[in-house]
Amino acid sequence: MAVRRATRQYRSVVEFLEDHAGLLSQGMVLLPAGTLDGEPAPELKLDLVVPPIGRLGPILAQVVHRAADGSVALRVPEWPASVEQRIADLLQAVDDLRDWFVEQGQLVDARGVPAPPAEPASAPAPPPGDAARPARPAGRGFAVPDLRGVEPDARGSRDPAELRPALIRFAAERRTGLLTLTRPDGQVRYGFWYQGGPVGFRTEPLDEGEVLGVLLYKARQISKEQLRESLEIMQKEGCRQGEAFIQMGVMTFPQLVMVLGKQTEFVFQRALADTTGEWTFHSLDTLPERFLPSPLKVPAMLFRSLVQQAREMKSDTLYASLKDYLDRYIFLPESSAGLIPDMRFSPNEARLIETIQNNSWRLREVYSVSPLSRAMTAAVLRALIDLDFFEFRAEQSDQRARAALQALIDRKKDQIFKGSHFDVLEVHWICITEEVDRAYQRLKSEFTPARFQGMPPTAIADVSMINQKLDEAHAVLSDPHRRREYRKEVVEESKIVESAALLAKQGEMAVLRNDRDHATTCFAKAVELAPGIGDYRAGLQRARALR
């Protein structure tokens, strides 16, 4: 009888975290040899046992590969919400521990240290005939379903203004199907979509620049001899190149899954860059085969690319492109709200989206309440508008506006009653005057009394109280001497001293990298916490002298 239940037992939380950084975050699970006693069913229920949080599951998983050594690769179409939450709690606990060790000086925070220069991404392609690359044999590549005579669900030109919103819609609706991209010269690229994102591509005629072995060779991950040997194995045994690499010992199965995901991303980016021709999309109940990589997060990829394009625009051009929206109310439709986890926003980008989602604003007002700089706010808004992420209306719904304003008041009251002056102004306790003033101006704009006209008397009174508390907090925190004295009342002295020392160390590292901005910020905050230490003041002078 086929095995329908499996347990992946981790020996330690470190082993789990390493697995999560690789396969699990890609929606893949590798069961070591000996885990299953018998042949697995196509789908099975999986439990993960992780010290110290215990058992996670059951998780519906699909078998995608059975290796010769008895290990089994599973794909998780969708993680249960309860499992995702427990994993998120564990990762947050790990982050908290790291931050604590950093604050204690037992670890150095390397997140601000730039990575070493990467190896060149490409090398010269092998000369013609030097590496054996025969014409594609019959059957090579993913099978394309016969859809002749079947009307597509959607179609359009490959103009980005048409294709990008369609891709976002497919992601929001978690579509499975075949995206067919055609060029005027007859080239056809088939994209296999699974639950909203691509998991593989096939191009006809074959584009060798997209072949797995050629990509690995150009990235200097395999040699010319290994490329030739893989092709010989493919011809002899009728297998795919990834299987040949595993057989050769060039890579493990988990590494193959990661590489195939990168290949899919590379081809997808090339497909987006080509704006000539047309596209069609056919929805399918199932794909012709099971693909190893998890679906690409298309919304995040499109968003990040568009933000970069917007940041490269001249400021006047960028702001002018948003002019028609300035006096319209901006809304986040339900379909876009469902895509937020796939967008991979930065913390400040996420706060901007939350501000828009929970309140009623004209677009021109968003600049004053955004946690991002004005230029970055404009770039993010431009990118999301291009993705049809927002809706704009000439008028706001009174009921929705009142509910949003009341929620804003309630959230701020909760911060005031439970927190310190730092919490009231929404700044870190390691703050300097510029940060205090900037936060104060943003919050005063957000809680200007004119904005709350028409609200019930209790809400008007709450707004008046909030403004009073903002003024009180600003009066204390905007004065350097009063701010330092107040900090001593709410933060342990040892924590202040240790944080100053850590900031000074980070400043020294930034000086060595010739990173003037980061060095200046670190030393300025070290001086803020411990103004009497001359080494910190000298470090600030050295940082400011960098060019």
Buried (B, 14 or more C-beta within 10 A) or exposed (E): EEBEEBBBBBEEBEEBBEBBEBBBEBBBBBBEEEBBEEEBBEBBBBBBBBEEBEEBBBBBBBBBBBBEEEBBBBBBBEBBEEBEEBBEEBEEEEEEEEEEEBBEEEBEBEEBBEEEEEEEEEEEBBEEEEBBBEEBEEEBBBEBBEBEEEEBEBBBEBEBEBBBBBBBBBBBEBBBBBBBBBEEEEBBBBBBBBBBBBBBBBBEEBBEEBBBBBBBBBBEBBEEEBBBBBBEBBBEEEBBBBBBBBBEEBBBBBBBBBBBBBBBBBBBEBBBEEEEBBBBBBBBEEBEEBBBBBBBBBBBBBBBBBBEBBBEBEEEEBBEBBEEBEEBBBBBEEBBEEBBEBBBBEEBBBBBBBBBBBBBBBBBBBBBBBBBEEBBBBBBBBBBBBBBBBEBEEEBEEEEBBBBBBEBBEEBBEBBEEBBBBBBBBBEBBBBBEBBBBBBEBBBEBBEEEBBEEBEEEBBEBBEBBBEBBEEBBEBBBBEEEBBEBBEEEBEEEBBEBBBBBBBBBBBBBBEEEBBEBBBBBBBBBBBBBBEBEBBBEBBEBBEEBE
